């Protein structure tokens, strides 16, 4: 099982709470992640909210790519927020500038909150995403000629997209899906699949992994050519007591990420989202049990369940709201005493 890292650019508090600039902190974490041997560094794309300040995932990757050697990925590129010809050119340019190290996560988008404010239809987002992917596939499968397209959302005459990606025919694609039907669809389309079950119990991970492995078997592909990634918050410490102290921050993060997904979600005038408790949210003990949190041996035991389910890449999420210095400490400990157990 491989280990990648997700830098969410999460801030559970106003910026004045922190001693350093957000991007200085994340660059330090990116450098340590690279030194620790994580197989890929992932960043998101989100807009107009305070707690996740990453409006341009590709720009972040180009910045970090100047300082690290590992592959870098965007999870996800919100294709429906821009014309697919623009998206195709931006992805290709980023792959060129990163020397062929780019991975691209794709998906409809998670926050109706963003769609409303950008004037993009949430109701037709699935169909628009599918059409964006259709355009990208046409672009990447036609290296010697331009393409034309006549769809519901986009129409254009024969057009060639410059530059071309460095990787042929395109960077590795990861389809973001949260439930078995979406996971099966992504696998059947030939994508790698990435999923994050938030604070849900392991039974959800089991269902998702089973759906992927079953769908991959039908395609005839293997783990070498088509992978499943699962993301969870991670906090490893020398003692269980110290590790448990991270759980309340995990719950705060969970409240923010779920509140923004509610229909009609709102924020204050500066994009701050409520972190009020969620009905039926897990208890601190349930959160400790479900997340990759504990001593090194406890984390190894928990991760073994993911490996046994057929998870090919575990995406570690350290920056769910803890101070950056703690992120660095737990990343190092995870790399030194947890990751070697799976090599």
C-alpha positions as CSV (number, residue, x, y, z in Angstrom):
1,X,0.0,0.0,0.0
2,X,1.4,3.4,-1.0
3,X,1.1,6.6,1.1
4,X,0.3,10.0,-0.3
5,X,-0.5,13.2,1.5
6,X,-3.3,15.7,1.2
7,X,-2.5,19.3,2.1
8,X,-6.0,20.7,2.5
9,X,-4.9,24.3,3.4
10,X,-7.3,24.0,6.3
11,X,-7.7,26.7,8.9
12,X,-10.3,26.1,11.6
13,X,-9.7,29.6,13.1
14,X,-9.4,33.1,11.7
15,X,-6.0,33.9,10.2
16,X,-5.0,36.2,13.1
17,X,-4.9,33.0,15.3
18,X,-1.8,31.7,13.4
19,X,1.8,32.8,13.7
20,X,2.8,32.2,10.1
21,X,1.3,32.8,6.7
22,X,-0.8,29.9,5.5
23,X,1.3,29.3,2.4
24,X,4.6,29.4,4.3
25,X,3.3,26.7,6.6
26,X,2.1,24.5,3.7
27,X,5.4,24.9,1.9
28,X,7.2,23.7,5.0
29,X,4.8,20.7,5.2
30,X,5.3,19.9,1.5
31,X,9.0,19.8,1.9
32,X,8.8,17.5,4.9
33,X,6.3,15.3,3.0
34,X,8.7,14.9,0.1
35,X,11.6,14.1,2.4
36,X,9.5,11.6,4.2
37,X,8.9,9.6,1.1
38,X,5.2,10.2,0.4
39,X,4.4,9.0,-3.1
40,X,2.3,12.1,-4.1
41,X,1.4,15.4,-2.7
42,X,-2.3,16.4,-3.3
43,X,-4.0,19.8,-2.9
44,X,-7.7,20.8,-3.4
45,X,-9.5,23.5,-5.2
46,X,-12.1,25.5,-3.3
47,X,-13.5,29.0,-3.5
48,X,-15.0,31.7,-1.4
49,X,-14.7,30.1,2.1
50,X,-12.3,31.0,4.8
51,X,-11.5,27.5,6.2
52,X,-10.0,26.1,3.0
53,X,-8.0,28.7,1.1
54,X,-7.0,27.0,-2.1
55,X,-8.7,28.7,-5.1
56,X,-6.1,27.5,-7.6
57,X,-4.9,23.9,-7.1
58,X,-2.6,24.0,-10.2
59,X,-1.0,27.2,-9.0
60,X,-0.2,25.7,-5.7
61,X,1.2,22.6,-7.3
62,X,3.5,24.7,-9.5
63,X,4.7,26.5,-6.4
64,X,5.4,23.4,-4.4
65,X,6.8,21.7,-7.5
66,X,9.8,24.1,-7.4
67,X,10.7,22.7,-4.0
68,X,9.9,19.0,-4.0
69,X,10.7,16.1,-6.3
70,X,7.6,13.8,-5.8
71,X,4.6,13.7,-8.1
72,X,1.9,16.3,-7.3
73,X,-1.8,16.1,-7.8
74,X,-5.0,18.2,-7.7
75,X,-8.0,16.7,-5.9
76,X,-10.1,17.8,-7.5
77,X,-9.9,20.0,-10.6
78,X,-13.3,21.6,-10.7
79,X,-13.8,21.3,-14.4
80,X,-17.3,22.8,-14.6
81,X,-16.0,26.2,-13.3
82,X,-14.2,26.9,-16.6
83,X,-14.5,26.1,-20.3
84,X,-13.1,22.6,-20.9
85,X,-10.7,23.9,-23.6
86,X,-9.3,26.3,-21.0
87,X,-9.1,23.4,-18.5
88,X,-7.3,21.2,-21.1
89,X,-4.7,23.8,-21.7
90,X,-4.1,24.6,-18.0
91,X,-3.7,20.9,-17.2
92,X,-1.3,20.4,-20.1
93,X,0.7,23.5,-19.2
94,X,1.0,22.4,-15.5
95,X,2.1,18.9,-16.6
96,X,4.8,20.5,-18.7
97,X,6.0,22.9,-16.0
98,X,6.1,20.0,-13.5
99,X,8.1,17.9,-15.8
100,X,5.4,15.2,-16.2
101,X,4.8,14.8,-12.5
102,X,1.1,15.9,-12.5
103,X,-1.8,13.8,-11.4
104,X,-5.4,15.1,-11.9
105,X,-8.4,14.4,-9.7
106,X,-11.7,15.1,-11.5
107,X,-15.2,15.4,-10.1
108,X,-18.4,17.4,-10.2
109,X,-17.6,19.5,-7.2
110,X,-18.9,19.2,-3.6
111,X,-20.2,22.5,-2.6
112,X,-23.5,23.9,-3.9
113,X,-22.5,27.0,-1.9
114,X,-19.7,27.7,-4.5
115,X,-22.0,27.0,-7.5
116,X,-24.6,29.5,-6.3
117,X,-22.2,32.3,-5.8
118,X,-20.4,31.6,-9.2
119,X,-23.7,31.5,-11.1
120,X,-23.2,27.9,-12.1
121,X,-26.2,25.5,-12.1
122,X,-25.9,22.8,-9.3
123,X,-28.8,20.9,-10.8
124,X,-27.1,20.2,-14.1
125,X,-23.5,19.9,-12.7
126,X,-23.3,16.1,-13.3
127,X,-24.2,16.5,-16.9
128,X,-21.9,19.5,-17.4
129,X,-19.0,17.5,-15.8
130,X,-19.6,14.6,-18.1
131,X,-19.5,16.9,-21.1
132,X,-16.3,18.5,-19.8
133,X,-14.7,15.0,-19.6
134,X,-15.9,14.2,-23.1
135,X,-14.2,17.3,-24.4
136,X,-11.0,16.5,-22.5
137,X,-10.9,12.9,-23.9
138,X,-11.4,14.2,-27.4
139,X,-8.5,16.7,-27.0
140,X,-6.2,14.1,-25.5
141,X,-7.1,11.4,-28.1
142,X,-6.4,13.7,-31.1
143,X,-2.7,14.7,-30.9
144,X,-2.5,15.3,-34.7
145,X,-5.6,17.4,-35.3
146,X,-8.0,19.8,-33.7
147,X,-11.4,18.7,-32.4
148,X,-14.9,20.1,-32.8
149,X,-17.8,19.7,-30.3
150,X,-21.5,20.2,-30.2
151,X,-23.0,19.5,-26.8
152,X,-25.6,20.8,-24.4
153,X,-23.2,23.2,-22.6
154,X,-20.4,23.8,-25.1
155,X,-20.2,24.2,-28.8
156,X,-17.0,25.0,-30.8
157,X,-15.6,24.6,-34.3
158,X,-12.4,22.6,-34.9
159,X,-9.8,23.7,-32.3
160,X,-6.4,22.5,-31.3
161,X,-5.3,22.9,-27.6
162,X,-1.7,24.0,-27.0
163,X,0.4,22.9,-25.2
164,X,0.1,19.2,-25.1
165,X,0.6,17.3,-21.8
166,X,4.1,16.0,-21.2
167,X,2.6,12.6,-20.2
168,X,1.1,10.7,-23.0
169,X,-1.8,10.8,-23.7
170,X,-2.5,12.8,-20.4
171,X,-1.6,12.8,-16.7
172,X,-3.1,10.0,-14.6
173,X,-6.8,10.7,-13.8
174,X,-8.4,10.1,-10.4
175,X,-12.2,10.1,-10.2
176,X,-13.6,11.5,-6.9
177,X,-16.6,9.5,-5.6
178,X,-18.1,9.1,-2.2
179,X,-20.5,6.1,-2.6
180,X,-20.5,2.7,-4.3
181,X,-22.4,3.7,-7.4
182,X,-20.0,6.6,-8.2
183,X,-17.0,4.4,-7.4
184,X,-18.2,1.7,-9.7
185,X,-18.8,4.2,-12.5
186,X,-15.3,5.7,-12.1
187,X,-13.7,2.3,-12.2
188,X,-15.7,1.2,-15.2
189,X,-14.6,4.3,-17.1
190,X,-11.0,3.3,-16.5
191,X,-10.1,6.0,-13.9
192,X,-8.2,5.6,-10.7
193,X,-10.7,6.3,-8.0
194,X,-10.3,8.4,-4.8
195,X,-12.8,8.5,-2.0
196,X,-12.9,10.1,1.5
197,X,-15.4,8.8,4.0
198,X,-15.0,11.7,6.4
199,X,-15.7,10.3,9.9
200,X,-17.9,7.4,8.7
201,X,-17.3,4.0,10.2
202,X,-15.1,1.4,8.6
203,X,-18.2,-0.3,7.2
204,X,-18.4,2.6,4.7
205,X,-14.8,2.0,3.7
206,X,-15.5,-1.7,3.2
207,X,-18.5,-1.0,1.0
208,X,-16.5,1.5,-1.1
209,X,-13.5,-0.8,-1.4
210,X,-15.6,-3.8,-2.4
211,X,-17.4,-1.7,-5.0
212,X,-14.1,-0.6,-6.6
213,X,-12.4,-4.0,-6.5
214,X,-15.5,-5.6,-8.1
215,X,-15.7,-3.0,-10.8
216,X,-12.0,-3.2,-11.5
217,X,-12.1,-6.9,-11.9
218,X,-14.9,-6.5,-14.6
219,X,-12.6,-4.2,-16.6
220,X,-9.8,-6.7,-16.5
221,X,-7.4,-4.1,-15.0
222,X,-5.0,-4.7,-12.2
223,X,-3.8,-2.6,-9.2
224,X,-0.7,-1.7,-11.3
225,X,-2.9,0.1,-13.8
226,X,-5.9,1.2,-11.8
227,X,-5.8,2.2,-8.2
228,X,-8.1,3.0,-5.3
229,X,-7.2,5.8,-2.9
230,X,-8.8,6.5,0.5
231,X,-8.3,9.6,2.5
232,X,-8.6,9.9,6.3
233,X,-7.4,12.3,9.0
234,X,-4.2,11.1,10.6
235,X,-2.5,12.0,13.9
236,X,0.1,9.7,15.4
237,X,1.9,10.4,18.7
238,X,4.1,8.6,21.2
239,X,1.2,8.2,23.7
240,X,-2.5,7.5,23.2
241,X,-3.3,10.3,25.5
242,X,-1.6,12.9,23.3
243,X,-3.1,11.4,20.2
244,X,-6.6,11.6,21.6
245,X,-6.1,15.3,22.2
246,X,-6.4,15.8,18.4
247,X,-9.9,14.3,18.2
248,X,-11.7,17.5,19.1
249,X,-10.0,19.3,16.2
250,X,-11.0,16.5,13.9
251,X,-14.6,17.0,15.0
252,X,-14.4,20.8,14.4
253,X,-13.1,20.1,10.9
254,X,-15.9,17.6,10.3
255,X,-18.5,20.2,11.3
256,X,-17.1,22.8,8.9
257,X,-16.8,20.4,6.0
258,X,-20.4,19.1,6.6
259,X,-22.0,22.4,7.2
260,X,-20.8,23.8,3.9
261,X,-22.4,20.7,2.1
262,X,-25.9,21.4,3.5
263,X,-28.5,22.6,1.1
264,X,-28.7,26.3,1.2
265,X,-25.5,26.5,3.3
266,X,-24.6,30.0,4.4
267,X,-21.6,31.8,5.8
268,X,-21.1,35.3,7.3
269,X,-20.0,38.2,5.2
270,X,-16.4,37.1,5.2
271,X,-16.9,33.5,4.2
272,X,-16.7,32.0,7.7
273,X,-18.9,28.8,8.0
274,X,-20.5,27.7,11.3
275,X,-18.8,24.9,13.2
276,X,-21.9,24.1,15.3
277,X,-22.3,20.5,16.2
278,X,-23.8,18.2,13.5
279,X,-26.8,16.0,14.5
280,X,-25.7,12.4,15.1
281,X,-22.0,13.2,14.7
282,X,-19.6,10.6,16.1
283,X,-18.5,10.8,19.7
284,X,-14.9,11.5,20.5
285,X,-14.4,7.8,21.2
286,X,-15.9,6.8,17.9
287,X,-13.8,9.3,16.1
288,X,-10.7,7.9,17.7
289,X,-11.7,4.4,16.7
290,X,-12.5,5.3,13.1
291,X,-9.6,7.7,12.2
292,X,-6.0,6.9,11.9
293,X,-5.1,8.3,15.3
294,X,-3.1,6.8,18.1
295,X,0.3,5.4,18.8
296,X,2.4,4.1,15.9
297,X,1.3,0.6,16.6
298,X,-2.3,1.5,16.8
299,X,-2.1,3.3,13.5
300,X,-0.4,0.3,11.9
301,X,-3.2,-1.9,13.1
302,X,-5.8,0.4,11.7
303,X,-4.1,0.8,8.4
304,X,-3.7,-2.9,8.0
305,X,-7.5,-3.1,7.6
306,X,-7.3,-0.7,4.6
307,X,-4.5,-2.8,3.0
308,X,-6.5,-6.0,3.5
309,X,-9.5,-4.4,1.8
310,X,-7.5,-3.7,-1.3
311,X,-6.8,0.0,-0.9
312,X,-3.8,0.8,-3.1
313,X,-3.0,4.3,-1.9
314,X,-3.8,5.7,1.5
315,X,-4.0,9.5,1.4
316,X,-2.9,10.9,4.8
317,X,-4.6,14.1,5.9
318,X,-2.5,15.6,8.6
319,X,-3.6,19.3,8.3
320,X,-7.2,19.0,9.4
321,X,-6.7,22.0,11.7
322,X,-3.8,21.3,14.1
323,X,-1.0,23.8,14.3
324,X,1.6,23.4,11.6
325,X,4.4,22.5,14.0
326,X,2.3,19.5,15.2
327,X,1.6,18.5,11.6
328,X,5.3,18.4,10.9
329,X,6.0,16.3,14.1
330,X,3.3,13.7,13.4
331,X,4.2,13.5,9.7
332,X,7.8,12.6,10.6
333,X,6.7,10.0,13.2
334,X,4.2,8.5,10.7
335,X,6.9,8.2,8.1
336,X,9.5,6.8,10.5
337,X,7.4,4.3,12.4
338,X,4.2,3.6,10.5
339,X,4.9,3.6,6.8
340,X,7.8,1.1,6.9
341,X,5.3,-1.6,8.1
342,X,3.6,-1.5,4.7
343,X,6.7,-1.6,2.4
